[in-house]
Amino acid sequence: MGDNRNLNSRKPLLSLEPRMCKESGENKVILFNLGGHGHFDMQAYMNYQTGKLVDTEYSAEEVAIALAGLPVVG
């Protein structure tokens, strides 16, 4: 079915897989995940891990101002 090598050792094989399927005529599903904006996500994750995230509390007035700017839906 597939080989049992770990994913890191398969990286070069993964890039060849679509080409090999095209040549052999074999149909496979090739799934990858592309989401978020990793540049900012990773910094936030590093800040979280090192305890550098600030837990900001907003006053009721600030919350009301923010909510007033939202569109009415429904």
MDAnalysis code that builds the backbone (N, CA, C; Angstrom):
import MDAnalysis as mda
import numpy as np

u = mda.Universe.empty(222, n_residues=74, atom_resindex=np.repeat(np.arange(74), 3), trajectory=True)
u.add_TopologyAttr("name", ["N", "CA", "C"] * 74)
u.add_TopologyAttr("resid", np.arange(1, 75))
u.add_TopologyAttr("resname", ["MET", "GLY", "ASP", "ASN", "ARG", "ASN", "LEU", "ASN", "SER", "ARG", "LYS", "PRO", "LEU", "LEU", "SER", "LEU", "GLU", "PRO", "ARG", "MET", "CYS", "LYS", "GLU", "SER", "GLY", "GLU", "ASN", "LYS", "VAL", "ILE", "LEU", "PHE", "ASN", "LEU", "GLY", "GLY", "HIS", "GLY", "HIS", "PHE", "ASP", "MET", "GLN", "ALA", "TYR", "MET", "ASN", "TYR", "GLN", "THR", "GLY", "LYS", "LEU", "VAL", "ASP", "THR", "GLU", "TYR", "SER", "ALA", "GLU", "GLU", "VAL", "ALA", "ILE", "ALA", "LEU", "ALA", "GLY", "LEU", "PRO", "VAL", "VAL", "GLY"])
u.atoms.positions = np.array([
    [0.835, -1.180, 0.000],
    [0.000, 0.000, 0.000],
    [0.875, 1.236, 0.000],
    [1.614, 1.604, 0.947],
    [2.562, 2.705, 0.946],
    [3.754, 2.264, 1.744],
    [4.808, 3.049, 1.698],
    [5.936, 2.625, 2.511],
    [5.778, 3.177, 3.919],
    [6.557, 2.649, 4.841],
    [6.415, 3.000, 6.244],
    [7.446, 4.018, 6.712],
    [8.162, 4.648, 5.788],
    [9.136, 5.646, 6.202],
    [8.418, 6.864, 6.757],
    [9.115, 7.598, 7.647],
    [8.446, 8.767, 8.219],
    [8.285, 9.853, 7.170],
    [7.427, 10.829, 7.481],
    [7.075, 11.863, 6.513],
    [8.280, 12.680, 6.087],
    [9.202, 12.981, 7.001],
    [10.372, 13.775, 6.631],
    [11.208, 13.093, 5.571],
    [11.330, 11.784, 5.643],
    [12.121, 11.080, 4.640],
    [11.364, 10.961, 3.325],
    [10.058, 11.239, 3.329],
    [9.240, 11.118, 2.120],
    [9.097, 12.420, 1.354],
    [9.581, 13.542, 1.888],
    [9.366, 14.822, 1.231],
    [9.759, 14.797, -0.240],
    [10.943, 14.293, -0.590],
    [11.273, 14.255, -2.021],
    [10.321, 13.353, -2.803],
    [9.874, 12.260, -2.194],
    [8.942, 11.356, -2.873],
    [7.581, 12.007, -3.072],
    [7.155, 12.806, -2.097],
    [5.850, 13.447, -2.208],
    [5.790, 14.398, -3.392],
    [6.884, 15.067, -3.693],
    [6.875, 15.981, -4.831],
    [6.896, 15.218, -6.153],
    [7.350, 13.978, -6.132],
    [7.379, 13.160, -7.351],
    [6.075, 12.414, -7.590],
    [5.289, 12.263, -6.555],
    [4.086, 11.434, -6.634],
    [3.143, 11.841, -7.765],
    [2.826, 13.131, -7.942],
    [1.918, 13.494, -9.040],
    [2.479, 13.114, -10.401],
    [3.764, 13.309, -10.588],
    [4.395, 12.972, -11.868],
    [4.354, 11.462, -12.126],
    [4.620, 10.694, -11.073],
    [4.604, 9.233, -11.223],
    [3.199, 8.751, -11.560],
    [2.178, 9.344, -10.949],
    [0.799, 8.958, -11.244],
    [0.430, 9.305, -12.680],
    [0.882, 10.462, -13.142],
    [0.588, 10.863, -14.520],
    [1.209, 9.881, -15.503],
    [2.445, 9.493, -15.235],
    [3.144, 8.567, -16.132],
    [2.515, 7.178, -16.119],
    [2.085, 6.721, -14.931],
    [1.552, 5.362, -14.824],
    [0.053, 5.299, -15.128],
    [-0.612, 6.446, -15.117],
    [-2.057, 6.469, -15.321],
    [-2.843, 6.139, -14.069],
    [-2.134, 5.965, -12.948],
    [-2.782, 5.629, -11.677],
    [-3.433, 6.883, -11.085],
    [-4.649, 6.729, -10.572],
    [-5.340, 7.829, -9.920],
    [-5.117, 7.750, -8.423],
    [-4.676, 8.845, -7.830],
    [-4.513, 8.938, -6.385],
    [-5.012, 10.299, -5.940],
    [-5.398, 10.370, -4.694],
    [-5.768, 11.645, -4.105],
    [-4.526, 12.177, -3.396],
    [-4.139, 13.375, -3.748],
    [-2.988, 14.008, -3.111],
    [-3.540, 15.164, -2.283],
    [-3.413, 15.053, -0.981],
    [-4.008, 16.004, -0.063],
    [-2.917, 16.839, 0.590],
    [-3.112, 18.146, 0.595],
    [-2.207, 19.008, 1.334],
    [-3.024, 20.087, 2.020],
    [-2.445, 20.677, 3.026],
    [-3.144, 21.689, 3.804],
    [-2.474, 23.035, 3.581],
    [-3.236, 24.005, 3.127],
    [-2.742, 25.356, 2.960],
    [-3.729, 26.273, 3.657],
    [-3.321, 26.853, 4.732],
    [-4.256, 27.696, 5.451],
    [-3.559, 28.676, 6.374],
    [-4.229, 29.727, 6.673],
    [-3.686, 30.718, 7.577],
    [-2.569, 31.517, 6.941],
    [-1.980, 32.354, 7.719],
    [-0.839, 33.141, 7.287],
    [0.271, 32.791, 8.256],
    [1.028, 31.756, 7.943],
    [2.005, 31.176, 8.846],
    [2.979, 32.152, 9.448],
    [3.316, 33.221, 8.716],
    [4.280, 34.181, 9.238],
    [3.797, 34.747, 10.567],
    [2.549, 35.141, 10.632],
    [2.015, 35.725, 11.856],
    [1.604, 34.651, 12.848],
    [1.085, 33.544, 12.364],
    [0.655, 32.463, 13.249],
    [1.826, 31.931, 14.060],
    [2.990, 31.773, 13.423],
    [4.133, 31.200, 14.125],
    [4.645, 32.140, 15.214],
    [4.657, 33.437, 14.951],
    [5.106, 34.370, 15.988],
    [4.163, 34.344, 17.175],
    [2.856, 34.284, 16.920],
    [1.889, 34.215, 18.010],
    [2.083, 32.923, 18.808],
    [2.358, 31.823, 18.112],
    [2.585, 30.543, 18.793],
    [3.843, 30.621, 19.660],
    [4.906, 31.211, 19.113],
    [6.148, 31.351, 19.889],
    [5.922, 32.261, 21.096],
    [5.174, 33.344, 20.911],
    [4.863, 34.228, 22.036],
    [4.059, 33.495, 23.097],
    [3.107, 32.660, 22.665],
    [2.305, 31.874, 23.603],
    [3.195, 30.917, 24.391],
    [4.072, 30.215, 23.681],
    [4.945, 29.225, 24.326],
    [5.909, 29.863, 25.323],
    [6.318, 31.096, 25.077],
    [7.275, 31.762, 25.961],
    [6.607, 32.686, 26.971],
    [5.272, 32.666, 27.029],
    [4.551, 33.455, 28.005],
    [4.542, 34.951, 27.718],
    [4.742, 35.329, 26.462],
    [4.805, 36.748, 26.103],
    [3.473, 37.327, 25.623],
    [2.432, 36.508, 25.520],
    [1.141, 37.054, 25.107],
    [0.541, 37.862, 26.252],
    [-0.027, 38.992, 25.906],
    [-0.645, 39.866, 26.905],
    [-2.149, 39.622, 26.879],
    [-2.716, 39.363, 28.052],
    [-4.156, 39.149, 28.166],
    [-4.801, 40.506, 28.415],
    [-5.272, 41.125, 27.342],
    [-5.823, 42.469, 27.428],
    [-7.290, 42.417, 27.819],
    [-7.665, 43.207, 28.797],
    [-9.066, 43.311, 29.190],
    [-9.612, 44.624, 28.655],
    [-10.792, 44.561, 28.060],
    [-11.422, 45.742, 27.491],
    [-12.583, 46.168, 28.382],
    [-12.748, 47.465, 28.501],
    [-13.856, 47.991, 29.309],
    [-15.175, 47.725, 28.580],
    [-16.262, 47.805, 29.309],
    [-17.588, 47.613, 28.710],
    [-17.823, 48.653, 27.621],
    [-17.315, 49.868, 27.818],
    [-17.476, 50.924, 26.810],
    [-16.733, 50.567, 25.511],
    [-15.503, 50.040, 25.625],
    [-14.743, 49.646, 24.436],
    [-15.426, 48.501, 23.690],
    [-15.982, 47.561, 24.445],
    [-16.697, 46.441, 23.837],
    [-17.936, 46.949, 23.103],
    [-18.670, 47.860, 23.722],
    [-19.885, 48.421, 23.107],
    [-19.541, 49.156, 21.816],
    [-18.436, 49.904, 21.806],
    [-18.012, 50.627, 20.603],
    [-17.667, 49.636, 19.488],
    [-16.950, 48.585, 19.839],
    [-16.580, 47.572, 18.844],
    [-17.811, 46.879, 18.280],
    [-18.743, 46.501, 19.158],
    [-19.962, 45.818, 18.715],
    [-20.848, 46.719, 17.877],
    [-20.845, 48.007, 18.147],
    [-21.675, 48.942, 17.388],
    [-21.200, 49.050, 15.949],
    [-19.953, 48.740, 15.706],
    [-19.410, 48.819, 14.352],
    [-19.663, 47.586, 13.506],
    [-20.260, 46.554, 14.081],
    [-20.541, 45.327, 13.336],
    [-21.805, 45.487, 12.486],
    [-21.839, 44.849, 11.335],
    [-23.047, 44.936, 10.507],
    [-24.192, 44.117, 11.121],
    [-25.403, 44.514, 10.813],
    [-26.592, 43.773, 11.269],
    [-26.826, 42.645, 10.277],
    [-26.937, 41.440, 10.783],
    [-27.139, 40.266, 9.928],
    [-28.473, 39.633, 10.279],
    [-29.227, 39.248, 9.250],
    [-30.465, 38.522, 9.468],
    [-31.604, 39.399, 9.551],
])
